[in-house]
Amino acid sequence: MFDYDALAALSAVIREGSFERAARALHVTPSAISQRIKLLEERTGCALVIRGQPCEATATGRQLCLHADRVRLLEQECRQTLPGLFPDSPQRAPLSVAVNADSLASWFADAMAAFAAEAPVLVQVAVDDQDHTGSWLKNGEVMAAVTSTAQPATGCNAFALGAMRYRATASPAYMQRYFPDGVDAASLKKAPSLLFNQKDTLQARWVLQVCGEDIPLQRHSLPSSHAFVNATRAGMGWGMNPDLLVASYLADGSLVELIPDTPLDVPLYWQSARASSGLLNDFSQHILRAARAALIPL
């Protein structure tokens, strides 16, 4: 049987980033937090917290934090149906998810906000490339994720969301400057492109799709979906932008496709932990409805 006061202390340290802030959140002393985690580490026989600024969880610590968060979600459901068992003031339970930046900037945020406005949870969002969000699930850092992986992680269910359509776009002035004679391998080598971060492969995948070969690209790095769009419009470089964020700019001519009608579709899936709670299931339904309304059916 777990000591759930100790699990709550561990979860608070990782969530807040330090023993002092965790103590304030739980209304106890830092020494009490330290003692609880020490006892938990002695019982598990391994380190659970990497002390630093901020503190981070070890692999085992992440698993225990996720277990604690699941228990708190279940307690929230009991609190709603059996309020007499919880006479103290209700505390919102954490619900951790991982999502790619372009989904967060377009269809995901409104669905998340609509759910969180009514549910007794605190949504904690981690942002990563869609090809890498699945690792957050495997490592026990989140309960659900938007991912490009159809194969469900261990202990998870996977649901098809749809495909996010990307287009290689640039401003008309940029096109005149770098592609006056058309887009080909030679001109792409010289033209500066935009890269979200080092995990971003969309530009390289599109080039391979249209040219049939890998081409070394000159790249600006810009890790923000909206800034990425704005930089494209300003002529800083060309980049792969989702239809959901640039459809109006393509319609008014402030952005154009490098090569018309050459989209790149990225399939997305929703993976969530099995046997978690009704709250997580409700959240999943919000996400599935929003995605299927916004994305291209697979």
C-alpha angles and dihedrals in degrees: 000000000000123000097237093194087060091046090050089052091051093048091048093051092052094042095046096036099230143051092242096054090043089054091052091048092052095038094238134109124275089242090058090052091048092049094049093051091045090055091047091050091049091051094048092041095227143076115276102180131048103212111226145102096316108014114235133199125246118230091269090044091055091053091051092047090053090049090051091050091051090051091051090052090052090048089053090057091050090047090057096047099032106030092163090071091059109048093164122089112282119261120205116242122230118247112190123201138168122217138168116255097243092054090048090050094050128021104357102062097062093049091048092048093049091053095044092049090066106025124080093239141108108223113217112197126200116192121213141140113289089241090058106037089087090069089062088061094045091050092051094243098123139025096222140010145189103233142162090231117102095187107087119237117243110291094011139108120224127210128183112244101179136256126298109219118219128191130198101241140177139163118272090245091052090051091052091049101046105020107035091139097037138275118297139138094278095051093043090057090059101039118089113239133195124246124192093207139315091287092057111108100162097102092048092047092051092049090051090048096053101031102032093228142073112260125191107239131204105233142195113202116226117163100194126088096213093041088049090057093044092049090051091052091048092055098248092133145315121274147165108267126179118248088234091066103035107032092104092048091050088049095052094042099244086119129033134185117257088224114012118244098009102123125168114219119205115197115222131199135189116227121186135173116267122236093017115124147299089255092060090046090052090050090051091053091053090051095046093050093048094046095048090051094049107032134067112262114252 
